[in-house]
């Protein structure tokens, strides 16, 4: 891949990679922390000249209920409260469905390589009841979990088109204030849209659940741990899937090539795994177009071979559609059947990918691909293998390759190997995306992220995670040395992720969808019961290898929770020790030092108030810049924030201080591309627009008061409260009502335009900004550290002083996050006692 196609992202809350243009910069914030009220933004200006006087009059006269600042922000972000997808034609949906085969269904599609070989390693085949019972288990496992649960229910619980455990958590965070992640305050939560609904029993129940989640801290912690556990299980899948898929594909050579024993299988699998992980840094863009055709050919092969075996050996195995054979299977084999149930779980490996990869496709395309291609082909494949086993019961150890016609062995082997590599690639990419989302939400140490494509933002590469996965895969293959032993470990991670999804989707049903209580409880009772049975079955294999995913999950869960815990304490300390406005007023506009021309960009995590680290810069530096901008990178609980709505500006302190706050909002799926020059240019342009719009607002208010003083009264409370009125009304009022209000009492623009041109204060401030820009920009980076107090308990000292400190020392921070010359960077450190 060319170097220009590789874009490095520094995953940090103290840097900005890609900046947007548009009207978002034409937006004013009133700093609630400075004036003693909550922060509320001005509505968006498309153009200064196009601003409507009627709109301003309406805002000044109306006085709706007070709302938090992020409530308004969330309503400004397009598509937050609805999945606004463009209508796609049937042909277009079919095309997208074809692409899902190469990304979503690789893992599930390769399961016929090893399912029956694992099942019948626990239950010897003594009669057709064994074969039909196992086949019936597989059929109904696929029908209940992937088809009924995911295709028809879970896919609808998407977060504006995004799926996965973090997407569900983000969705819940927007409807209830349960977010414990850093850089969040009560004013930064999104509005609960069900408040606007009419009172119903479902609404009352939802409000009760919401209140319980918001008021009980242990429920917030439990919910966060549940999400982190599901994420940890997915990362564990990223280790086991490549090992299992590649080794299963290569095992076909054991019976075909003379002398190809276990050692050769292990070595060849390791070679392929090393090659697979080594090419990750080039990205999948150049070979990704081959994924769908290869997997389509693979599914066609599965279905065709299945039909061939059915017709040739025993078509009567379709009797397994009768679930009574499951009862006969357990009656006959009892304890062995329970152990074999853990092998049946392998037939639904990758089912979670249907939901996790939803952001790249659409619900209809994933549903169409599964119901029309994947489901029937998998059923035919398993039926064909069962038909073969009725005639060749001793072939269960390598049933897949033995059931392939001899003349087609090598073509099928090549396709199977490619399909296994694609399945592994999809799981590796999903792990990268999962880690990136965890970093965005403050639950994972900041790591180096490289974007391997300028066109597709989802194609990322995390070197540390990549090499860690490769080493762990090699260790798993080297230690277990057989697919049967790896399969014992494989099932626990899959079932764990599914159970987490079941709990979160149930919460979505009760809290957000407000589903009928009986229907909402049926979901966890039916699917949760089935998954619990499978979990109990796979837990019996802990001593046989099932401990591996538990160790991986515990390791990553510990890292994520420690990082989140330390980051929350650090942020709370910064909020607690921020500089008071009284102290700033005592310093005066000179800030107690010399103001020299230039712009200082102070990166911090606070969305309100002045960070204490600014005081360190004032004490340390002999002079300070004439213009100070506090830059905060904030993640809001939505997948993507449109570029035109990226930035929000507000003024800090009186005008003669020349201090501002810039808040850059990102969703957890957003790409932050590093380009400091573009950022600097956009920031200056946005700041100029903000100053002009601020002056325009002042002129409009004064002109409106002079024009009709009897009809408009502006009080301090109504001034801040009513700013969100147009945003709440968006989509709630008819166009006729909106137009009628816009046409009411519109003032002439000539008087305001003239006053704008003659505003000496605006011209002075713009001139000062241009002078500061010409003098250059300096990045003021804050390095905050946290230490546990001496009287803290031992566990807290261990977590904060050693474990969290170790993670902070070894993650990316400070100047590493910015591609600016080191001569333009100033750093100051501060230690917080928690």
N, C-alpha and C positions, 0 to 999 in steps of 0.2 A: 504494500500500500504506500502511496506517495505520502511524504511527510506533511504536505499541506492539507491532507485529508484527516490528519490526526489532531484532535483538539483536546488539550489536557484540562481537566476540571479539578480545581482544588476544593475538596468537599469541606468547606468550613463555613461557619456563620460569620466570618469576618472578611469576606471577600466577595466580589461581584464579577461574574464572568461575562454574561451576555446581557446587554441592556436593550430595552425596547424603545421604540419611538411612538409618538402619537400624542393623544390628548390627555393621557394620564398625568403628564407633568403639569397640565393646566388645571391643577387642583390644589385647593388650599386646605390646610388643617388648622384648627385651633388647638393649641397644645394644652390639653386638659390639666396636665401636671403643673403647668406654670400658672394657670388662672384659677385653679381650684375646682374645675369642672371636668366632666368627661370629654374625651376627644372625639370630635365629629368632623368629617370632611365636608368640603363643599362639593356640590355635584360637578360632573365633568363638563369642561368647556371644549366644544369642538373648535371654536375659533373665538377670539376676543370680540370681533365685530358681530358675531352671530348670537351673542348672548341675549336672552329674552328678558325684558323688564317685567312682563307679566309673570314669568316664572319666579323672578325674585320676589315680586309682591306676594305671590302665593306662598312662597316659603316663609316670608316674614309674618304673614297673617295667620297661617296655620300653626297649630301647636300640638303635634301628635305626641304619643308616648315616647319618653326618653329611651334611647337604645345605646348599646355599647358601640365603640368605634368599629370593631371588626364585624359586627352585625351589618353595618353599612358597607364595609369593604366587601364582605361576602356577597351582598346583593348586587354589588357593582360587577363582580366577576361573572362573565357570561356563562350561562349553563350550569351554575352551581346547583340550583334546585330542580334541575330537570336534565334528562339525557337528551340533549338537543342534537340528534343525528339527522343529517340530511337523508331524505328518502332515496334509497338505492334501488335501482331496477332489479328485477329477478335475475337478469343476466349478470349484473354486477355482483349480486349476492352470491351467485354460483362461483364467480371468479374468486371472490374473497374466501369462500368455503374451500375451494381447491388449495389456496395458499395455507389455510389452517392445517392441512394434512402434514405439511413439513415442519410446522412449529409446535402445534398443540398436541398432536397425537402420536408423536414419535415414541414416547415412552410406553404408552398403552399398546401401541401397535406392535412393539417387539416382545410383549409379554408371552405370546405363544411359544417363544423360544425356550421358556423355562418353567411354565406353570405346572403342566402335568408331570414333568420330571421331578419337580419338588413334591407335589401332592403324593405321587405313588412311591416316593422314597420313604414316606411315613406309613402308607397303607399298601401292602402287597396286593396285586390283582389276583383274586382267587375265583371270581365269578363276574358275570356281567353287571351285577348289582353294584360292584365297586366302581366300574367304569361309568355306568349310567348315573350313579349317585354323585360322583365327582363332577361329571359333565353338568348335571342339573344344578349343583352348587355354583359352578362357574357362570352358567347362563343367568341365574337369578341374582348373583352378585353384581354382574354387569348391568342387569336390568334395573336393580334397585338403586345402586349408588350413582354410577355415572349418568344413567338415563333419567331415572325418576328424580333423584335429588338435584344433580348439577344442571342437567339440560332444562328441566322444567321449573326449578325453584331458585337455586343459588345464583344462576346467571342473571336473574332479574334484580338481585341485591347488589347492583354495581354502583360504584361511586362516580357518577358522570362518565360511565363507560369504562372505568378502571376496575379491576378485580384483584383478589388476594386478601390476605389477612390484614395488611396495613390499610388497604382501601376500605375494608369494613370498619376498622377502628377509626379511620378518618371520618367516615360517614357518621358514625355514632358520636364522635366529638363535635360535629356541627349541630347536633340536635340536643346534646347534653354537655354540660361543662365538666367533663371527666378527664380532660387532657392534663397529664402531669409532666409533659415534655417541656424542655427549656424554651425560653424566649416567648412565653405565653403568660398573659395576665387575664384577670376576669374580663377586662374590656376587650380582649382579643379573641373572644369566642364568637362563633357565628350564630345567627339568630335561629331559634327553633321554629321552623315554618308551621308546625302543627298548632302553634299558638293562634294562628289566624283562622283555624278551622272552627266550625260550629261545635258547641258542646255535645259530646256523645259519650256513651260508656267507654268506648275504646280510647277516646281522648283523655278521659279522666284516669284510666288505667295507665296510659302513656305518661301523663303528667306525674302520676305517683311513682312510676319507675324512674323517670327523669330526676325527681326530687331525691329519691333514695341514692341514685348514682352520684349526684352532685354534693350531697351533704355527708355521706359516709366515706371517709378517706380509705378505709380498707377495701371498699368495692372498687374504687379507682385503681388502687394498687393491684387488686386481683385481676381486673380487666386488662391492665397493662401487662402483667405477667403472663396472662393467657395469650395475648397477641405476640409477645416476645417468644413464648414457648413454641407457638406455631411457626414463627419465623425461623427459630433455631432448628426445628424439624425440617424445614425446607432446605436450609443450608446443609443439614445432614444428608438429605436426598441428593444434593449436589455432589456428595462424596460417593454414595453407594450406587447411584444410577449409572455413571460411566463404568464403574468396576463390574457391575452385574451385566449390563448390556453388552459390553465388549467381550467379556469372558464367555458369555453365553453364545455369542456369534462365533467366536473362535473355537469353541468346543466341538463344533461340527467336524473339525479336521481330525479329531481323535479316532474316530472310527473309519475315516476315509484314507488318511495318509499313514503309512506304516511307520512305526517308531515315534509317532507324535504323542508323547505321553504327557503327564501332568507338568513336568518341568518345562517342556516346550510350550504348553498352553500358557503357563504363567509368564514365561519370558516374552512370548509373542503378544500377549495382552498388555504387558508393561510397555513394550515398544510402541504399540498403537496408542496407549494412553499418553505417553510422553509426546508423541507426535500431535495428538489431539490438543493437548494443553499448550504446546509450543506455538501452534498457529493461532491461538486466541488473540494475540496482540495485533494480528492483521485484520481482525474483524470478520464477520460473516457476510458482509455486503457483496463480496466478489463471488462467493460460492453459494450464497443463500438462495439464489434463483433455482438451484438444482434440488433444493430440499423437497419442495412439493412434488415435482415429477418422480423423484426416487421413492418417496413414501407412497405416492399414488400407485406406482408399479409394485411396491411391496404389498399394499393392501389387495391389489388385483391378484397377486401371486397367492396370498393367503386364501382368498376366496376360491380361486380356481383349483388349488391343490385340495382344499377342503371338499369341494364338490366332487373332484376326482376320487378321493378316498371314500366318500359316502357312497358313490355309485359302485365302486369296485369291491368294497369290503362289507359294509353293513349299513344300509340306509335306515334300518329300524332304530338307530340310536336317537332318532328324533323323539323317541318316547321319553327322553330326558326332559322334555318340556313339561312333563307332569312332575310337579314338585314333590309328589309322594315318594319319589326315589331318594330324595334327601333324607326322609324319615327312615327308609330301609337302609340307607348307607350308614346312618348313625346307630341304628339298632344292631347292625351286623358287626360294626367295627368299634363302637363305643369310644374308648380312650384314644385309639389310633385315629379315629375319624376327627376327634377334637384337635389333634395335632395337625392333621391334614388340612383342617380349616384355615390354619395359618398360611398354608401354601396357596389356598384359593384367593387370599388377599392380593397376591401378586398379579392377578388378572386385571386389577383396577389401578395398578401403579400408574401415575400420571393423570389420574382423574382430576386432581386439583389444578393441573395445568390448564384445563378448560376455563377455569375461573381466573387463575393468575395471569394468563396471557390475553385476557379479554380486551385490554387496552389497545392491542395491535389490530383487532378485528372488530366484529360486531356480534351481538347476541344471535341474530338470525343465521349468520354464516356458520358459527360454531354449532348451533343446533342442527343446521342442515347437513353439515359434514358428518356429524356423529350418527344421526338417524339414517342417513341415506348411504353412507359408505362404511364408516368405522364399525358401527354396531353389527350390521349384517355380515361383513367380512370376518370379524372376529368370531361370531357365532359359527359361521361355516368352517373356519379354521379349527376351532375346538371340536366341533362335531366330526370333522374329518379325522382328527387325531384319535378321537374316541372310537370311531369306526375301525381304524387301523389297530388299536389296542385290543379290540374284541377278538381279532385274529392273531395278533402278535403280542401277547401280554408281557413277554420278556423284553420288549423294546422300550419300556417306559423311561429308561435312563437317558436316552437321546431320541425321544419320540419325534421331535420336530424334523430332524434331518433324515431319520429312518422312514418317515412317512412321505418324504419327497421322492417322486419318481427318479430313478437313478440317472436318467439322461438329463435331468434338470438340476442335478445337485450343484454343480459349479456356478451356473448362473444365479441360482437361489442363494448360494453361499455368499457370492459377491454382493447381491442386493441386501442380504441380511446383515452383512458387515457394515455396509454403508448406512443402512437404517439404524443400526446400533450406534454408530458414530453420530448420526443426526439426532437421535434421542438423547445421547449424552450432551451434545452441543446445546440442545434446547434447555436441558436442566442446568448446565453451566451458566448460560445466559440468564436464566431465571434467578439463579443465585446471585449473579452480579446485580441484577435489578433490585432484588430483595435487600441486599446490603446497602445499595444506594438509597432506597426508600428509608431504611433504618437510620442512615446517616442524616438524611434530610429532616427527619423527625426527632433528631437528637438522641438516638438510641444506639449509636455505634460510633466508635472512634473514627476521626476523620482520616481517610485514606486517599491516596492518589487515584484519580479516575481519569481514564483516557477515552475520549469519544472517537470511535474508529470510523465514523461516517458523518459527513456534513449534512446529508439528506435525511437520514433516519436517526432521530434523537435517542431511540431505545437501544442502539447498538453501542454498548460501553464495554470497557475492559478495565478490570481492577487487578493490577499485577500481584499485589500481596495475596489476595484471595485466590487468584488463579494458581499460583505456585503452591499455596497451602493445600488446595484441593488436589493438585497433582500428587504431592507427597503422600497425602492421606489415602488416595486411590491406590497408589503403588503399595503402601503398607497393607491395605485391606486385601489386595490380590495376593501379595506375598505371604500373608499370614493364613488366610482362609484356604486358598489354593483350589477351591471348587465353588461352583455356582450354588450348590445346595446349602453350604455353610453361609454364603453371603445372603442367600434368600432368607435365612433365619433372622438376619439383622434388618433386611430390607423392609419387611412388613410393618414393623413398629413405627417407623418414621411416617409412613404413608397414612396409617390409621390415626396417628396422633394429629396430623394436619387436618384430616377430615373431621375429627371430633371438635377441634378448635373452630373450624368453619361452621359446624352445626350450632355451636353455642352462640357465635356472633350473629349468624343469620336469624336465629330465634330472637335475639335481642333486637335486631332490626325490625322483625315482624311486629314485636310488641311496642317498640318505642317510636318507630318511624312510619311503617306501613299501617300500624294500628289495625292489624288483622283481627278477625273474630277470635276470641280466646280459645275456643275449641279447635279451630283450624291451626292456630299458632302453636298450641300444645301438641297437636298431632305430629308436627314436623320433628321435634326432638324425640317424641315417644317412638315414632316409627324408625326414623333413620338413626337417631342416637342409640336406640336399642340394638339395631343391627351392628353398628360400629362398635358398641361396647362388647358385644359377643366376639367380634373379630379381635378386638384389643386384648381380651382375656385369653384368646387362643394364641396370639403371637407373643404374649408375655410369658407363656410357658417355655418359650425358646430363649429366655434371657441367658441362661448358662451355655447355650449352644451358639451364641453369637449375637443374641438380641441386645446384649449390653452395649454394643458398639454405637448404635444411634442414640442411646440414652446418654452415653458419655459425651458424644459430640454435641447433643442438644444442651446438656448441662453446662458444657464449656462455653458455648456461645451465649446461652441465657445468662450466665454469670457475667460475662464481659459486657453484654448489652445493659443489664440492670445496673451494674456498677457504674458504667459510663453515664447512664441516665440519672442515677442517684447523685453522683458527684456534680453533674452539670446543673441539676436542679438546685442543689445547695449553693453552687457558685452564682447562679443567676439570682437567687433569693438574696445572697449577700450583696450583690451589686445593686439590687433594688433598695435594700435596707440602708446602704451607705452612700446613696447618690447625694449630690450637692443640692442644698436647699436654694430656693429662689431668693430668700432673704439675704443669704450670703452673696449671691451673684449681684443683687442690687447694691450691697455695700461696696463691692469691688468697683462698680461703675462700668461704663462702657469701655474703659481701657483694660478692664480685668485685672487691675493692680499691677500691670506690667506695660511693656511697650508693644504696640500693635504695628507690625510691619506689613507691607503689601504682600499678598499671597493668599492662597486658599489651603486650609488644613482640613484634610478628610480624616476624621477620627472614627475608626471602626469600633463598634460596641454592639452589645446585644439588647440594650434597653430601648423600648419603644416610647418611653415617657421619662422625663427628668433628665438631669445631666449626670453622666457617670462620674464616679469618684476618681477614676483614672485621669480625667481632665484636670483635676486639681494637681495631680502629680506632674503633668506637663507644665502647668503654670509655675510650679515650684522649681522645676528642673531647668526649663528653658529660659534664656535671658529675655526672650521676646516671643510673642505669639502672633499668628497670622491675622491679617485684617478681617478675613472671612473664615468662619469655622462652620463646617458641615458635619453633623453627627450622622454617620451612615450605619444603618441597621439592616442586616439581611434577615428577613423573617419568612418562615414557612407557615403558610396558612393551610388549613385542612381541606384542600381541594387538590385534584390531580395536577392541573395545569392552570397557571395564571396567564391570560393573554398578554402579549407584549405591550399592547397599547394601554394596559391597565396595571403595568408593573410598578410604577413609582408613585409615592405620595410624599408631598412636601408640607412642612409647617415651619413657622418661625418660632425660635426659642429666644426668650427675653425681648426687651423693647427693640425698636428698629435700629437705634444707634449702636447696638451691640454687634449687629451683622452676624448673627448666629442662626443656623437653620438645622432642621432635621430632615434627612432623606431616608425613607423606609422603602426598601426594595422587597417586594412580595414574590415568593416563589411557591409553587405547588410541589408536592413530593415527587412528581414525575418530571419536573422541569429540568432542562439542561442549562447549566450555568457555564457558558463558554468564556474563557479568559481573554479579555482584550481591554487592557486598561485605557488605551488611547480612545477607543470608542466610548468607553464609560465616561471618561473625563469630558469629552465633547458633549455627550448627551446630558451629563449632569449640569454643565454650564448652561446649555440651551434650556433645559427644564427649569433651572433656577431663574433664568431671565423671564420665562413665561409665567412662573409662579409670582414673581414680583409685579409683573404687569397685571395679572389677574387679581392680585391682592389690591393693587391701586384701583382697579376697575370696580371691585366689590365696594371699596370705601366710597368711591364716587357715586356708584349706584345707590347706596344706602342714603347718602346725604341728599342726592338729587330727588330720590323717592320721597324722603321726608319733607323736603321743601315743596314738592309738587302737590302732595295731598296729605298734609299733616293730620287731618281729622280722621282719615281712614286707616292710617298705618301707625301702629305703635310697636316699638322694638324694645322689649325688655331683655335683660341679660339671660334669663332662662329660656325664653322663647327663641332667642337668637341662636342658641346652641341646639335646642331641642328640635326645631323644625327643619334643620338642614337635611335630615334624612327623609323628609316627607316625599319628595319626588321619587326617591329610590324605592320606598315601600309601595308607592302607588304604581310603580312600573309593573305592568302585567296584571294589576288588580282593578284598574279603572278602564272603562271603555275609551276608545279613541275619541268619540264624540265629546265625552266629558273633558278629556284632556285638552282637546282643541278649544272647547268653550272657555276653559280657564285660561289658556294661553292668550285668547283674544280679549280677555278682560283687563282693562286698565293698562294697556301697553303704553309706555312712555316714549317720547321721541329720543332717538339716540344722539342727535346732534349736540345737545348740551353736554352729555356725558363725554362724547368724543372730544369736544373742545376742552373740557376740563382735564381729560387725560393727557392731551398734548401739552397742556400748560402746567402740569404737575411738577414742580421743581424737586420735590422729595423723591419722586420716582426717577427722574433724570439723574439726580445725585447718586442714588443707590445703584443704578445701572452703570454709571461711570465708575463708581468704586469697585463694582464687580468686574468690570472689564480690566481695570488696573490690576486687580488681584490676580485675574486670569493670566495676564501678560507676565506677571512675576513668577508664575508657576504653581503647581499643586504639590503638596507634601502629604504623604500617607502617615498618619499617626496611629500606630498599632499598639493596642493594649494587651499586655500579657498578664492575665490574672491567674493567681494560684490559690488553692484552698488548702487549709490545714485544720485538722480536728483540734478542738480545745483540749487543754491538759486534763480537764475533769470529765472528758468524754469517755464512754465505755470502750473497752478494748476492741470490740468488733468494729466500731465506727473508726477508731484510729487505724486499724488494719486496712479497712476499705479505702478510706480517704488518703491517708498519709503514704500508703505503699501501693495498693493495687490501682486506685484511680490516678495517683501520681505517675505510676509506671506507664499507664496507657497514655496520659497526656504527654509524657516525655517522648514517646515513640510514635505519636501520630503527627500528621501535618498541621502546622500552625504558623502564625506569624508571617514572616517575609516569604516563606515557601509558597504561600497561597496567592501571591501577586507577581505578575510579570512586569514589574516596574524596576527601574534602576535602584540599586541599594542606596545611592546617594539621595534618593527621594523618600526614604523611609526613616522614620523616627520611632523608636520603641521605648515603652516604659512598663515596668512591672509593678505588681501590687499583690500582696498576700492577704487573703480573707480568712479569718478564723471562724469556723462553723461548729 
